[in-house]
Amino acid sequence: MAIWKGVFPAVTTKMTHDGNVDIKATQASIERLISNGVSGIIVLPMLGENASLSLQERESVIRAAVEVAAGRVPVLSGLAEITLENAKKNAALYKSFGAQGLMVFPSLGYKTDHRETVEWYKGVASATDLPIMVYNNPIAYGVDCTPAILKDLVDTPEIVCIKEETGDIRRVTDMYIEFGNRFSIFCGVDDLIVESSALGVTGWVSGMTNVWPAECVKIFNLCAQEKFSEARELYHVLTPSFHLDVHVKLVQYIKLAEHLVYGAPEWTRAPRLALVGQEREYVITTVQKAIDTLAARR
């Protein structure tokens, strides 16, 4: 099974003004990420508006990502479904589209308990031989893959990685104590990456890497080299923007940030709407300050 490490951006799905998937712009953003040193990409994450896309659209995004990546980095796809039946079916389909791994959400329609969560992930794993990253974001989805749950998944070889997004930094250490190196542990929160790196995470699923790929890769690599004082200097510049990654409107916020930094389309699909008023100005001001500070450092 794959051993993933490094920065894996959760890629935004670019849209046209009228809400159609913009494959050309999506491929351009993926090329920009890879050329700036990311170690993998994850298409169709929550940030990629997975649940708002049709199966045909998801297929087009996966195939487009695989085409532009051209084997340079692994391409993972988010797998976000309501029923286990659909999750199993689409796990197999996504492999046929070219995905080389899956980031599997809990059920989107029901908050599973311990037993049900274990069966959900075991069920998905039974339908594919692709390596699986568990998407653990209880703040957004109400299901926490605790160490007790992961203990019941240790004997499922397809599950190789945990995207840790509880916001509780102690969880990283708890997982290492319980499981050693059985799972790769990825930080899933942009504004906890330096803290998580100090505790030994092997990777980072990042939203704001869409905006500043070179800088995010630099932060991660500095931390991996235990050059934390240097990492903190850049982290302090970007953390106000990283906070945008943990807001309920992170899709709109990050797409607007991409637009400001390199001109990518900011459009989303309804019910998400373009930002307006004070909220829009707050994001612009926050991102512009980072743009200016980075420019002054060069």
N, C-alpha and C positions, 0 to 999 in steps of 0.2 A: 504494500500500500504506500501511497504517497506520503512523504514527510514535508509538510508545508512550513515555510518560515519566510519572514520578511513582510513587506508592506503589500497588502492586497486591497486596493481601493474598491469600495462598493460603488460601482459605476452608475452614474445617472443616465437614464434613458432620455435622449434628446427628443424634443417635440417641436412641431411647427406651431405657429400661432393658433391654428385651428384645432390643435390637439392630436394631430397624427404623428406617428413615430417617424423621426428623422434619422434614417439609417446612416446617411452620409455624415451628418454631424456627430452621431454616436461613434462611428468608426474613427473619425478624426480625433475625438477626445481619447479613445482607447490608444491610438497611435501615440498621442502626446504623453499619455501615462507610461507606456512601455519605453519610449525613448528617454524618459526621465528616470528610469531605473527601478520601477516597481517590480516586485517578484511574482506577481500573479494578479488576475483581475476577477472580480465577481460581478457578473451581470445579473439583472433582475433581482437585486436585493429590494428591501423595502424602499430604499432611496431611489431605486430604479422603477418605482411605481408598478411593481410586479402585479399586485392584485387588480390594477386598473387596466391591464392589457389582456387581449384575447390570446388564446393558445397560438393562433397563427402569428400574431405579433411577437409573442415570446420566442417562437421558433425563428423568426427573422432576426431578432436581436442576438440570439445565441449563435446562429450561423454567421452573422456579420462579425461578431466578436472573434470567433474561431478563425475566420478568414483573415482578419487584420493581424491577429496575434501570430499566426503562421508558425506556431510551435515555439515561439520565443519564451513565452511564459504560460503556465497553466490557466485555463479558462474555467472558472466555476460558475454555476448558475444557482440563483436562489430558487428554492422549491417551496412555494407558499400555497397551501390548499386547505379546504375545509374538511373533506372526508379522506380517510385513509385510502379508500379505493382510488380516488383521483391522484393522491400523492404517489401511490405505487405506480399507477399507469404513467404519470408524467415523469417520474424518475427514470423509467425505461426510455420514454420518448426523448428526454433531454440528452441522454447519452447518444441516441441515434442522430441528434442534431449536431453533435460534436462536443458537448460539455465533457470536461475531464474531471469534474468533481461537483458536489452539490452542497449548498448551504441550506440546511433544512430547518424551516420554521416549525413551531408547534402548530397544531390545528388553529386556523384563523377564526373558526366559528364556535369554539367551545374551550373553556378553561379546564384542561385535563388534570386529573389528580395523579398521584405518584404512579400507580399501576397503569393508568391509561397513557401517561407520557412515555413510560418504558415501552409499552406495546406499540405506540405510534412510531417511535424511532426504530424499534426492531422490525416493525412491519415495512417501513420504507427501505431499510437496509436489505430486507429479504428480496426486494424487487430489483436490486441493482448490484453490480460489483464495483460501482464508482465509490471512491472515498467520500466520506460525509463529514461536514462541519456542522455541529449542533449550534443553531442560532439561539443563544440564551439571553433573551431580553424580556425579563418579567415585568419591567416598567411599562413597556408598550403592549405586551401580549398576555400578561397575567399568569404565565406559566414559568416556573423557575426550575431549571434542571440542576437541582442541588447535588452536592457530592453523593448523597444517599441514592438519588436517581441514577447518577452516572455509575455508581457501583454496580447497579443492575445492568449496565450497558457495556461493562468492561469486556465481556466475552463476545461482543459484536464487532468483528474485526473491521467492518466497513466504516465504523465510526472512529475517526482518527483525530479529530480536532474539535475544540470548543471555542466558540466566539463568546467571550465573557463580557457581558454587558449589564450586570446587575447594578453597577455603580458602587459596589462594596469592594474596595481594594483588597480586603482580607481574603476574599474568595480565591484569589490567585494562589496564595500560599496554602490555603486549605486544600486545594486540588493537588498541589505538588506533594503535600504531606500524605494525602490519601492514595494518590495514584503514581507518584514518581513521574516518569516520562511516558506513561502509557498514552496520554493524549498530548498533542500539541495544544498549547493554550495561547489564544490570540486575544489581545485587547480589542474590544469592540466600541470603545468610547474615546473619542479624539482627545478630550481634555483630561484623560488619565493615562496617556501613553508613557510619559516619563516615569510616573509612579509605578505603572505596571511593569515597565522594563526593568526597574530596579529590583522587582520581585521575580524576574526571570521569564516573562512571556517570550514566546518564540516568534510572534507575528502580530500584525496590526491590521484589522479590517477598518478602514478609515473612510470617512465621508469627505473631509476637507482636502484629502489628497487629490480629489478631482480638481481642486482650485490651485493648490501649490504642490505639485508632485515632487519636484526636486527638493524643496525644503522639507517636506514630510519624510522623504527617504533619508535625508541628511539627519534629521532628528532621530529616526529609528537607528540608523547606523552608528551615530555617536553614542547612543545608549547601549547598543550591542557591544561597543568597544569600551564601555564603562567610562566614557568621557562625559559625565553628567553635567559638569559645570558648563561645558560648551553647549551641550544640548539645551540646558535651561535658558541660555541667552536667546536662542531662536524660539524656544517654547514660550517664553514670556511675550515675544512679539506676536505670536500666532494664537495664543490661548483665548483671548477675547473672541476671535473668530471661531476657534474650536468649540466654544460654548454653543455656537449656533447649531452644531451637530446633534445636540441632545434636546433640542426643542421639538415640539410636536409638528412644527412646520419646517423641519429640517430640509425637506425636498425643495420647497420654494426658496429657503434661505441659501442653500448651497448652489442651486441653479443660478440664483441672482449673483452670488459671489463669482461663479464661473464666468458669467456674462461680464462682470466688471473687470475681471483679471485678464481674460483672453477672448472675450467676445462670443462665447458660446450662447446658443439660444436659452433664454430663461424660462420658456413656456412649460407649463404642466398640464395634466389632464384633469378636468373637473371630476370630483368636486373641489380639488385644489385649484385655487385662483391666484393670479399674479398679485404680488404684494402691493399695497397702496398706503398712502398717508404716513403717519409717524412710524409705523412698523417698517415700512420700506426704507424710510430715512435712517432708522436705527441700523438696519443691516448695511446700508451703503456706507454710513459713517464708520461703522466697525471695520468693515473690510477695507475701506479706503485708508484708514489709519495704518493698517498692516501693509498695504501696498506702498504707502509713502515711507514707512520705516524700513522696509526691505530695500527699497530703492536707495535710501540714504546709506545703507550698510554696504552697498556694492562698490 
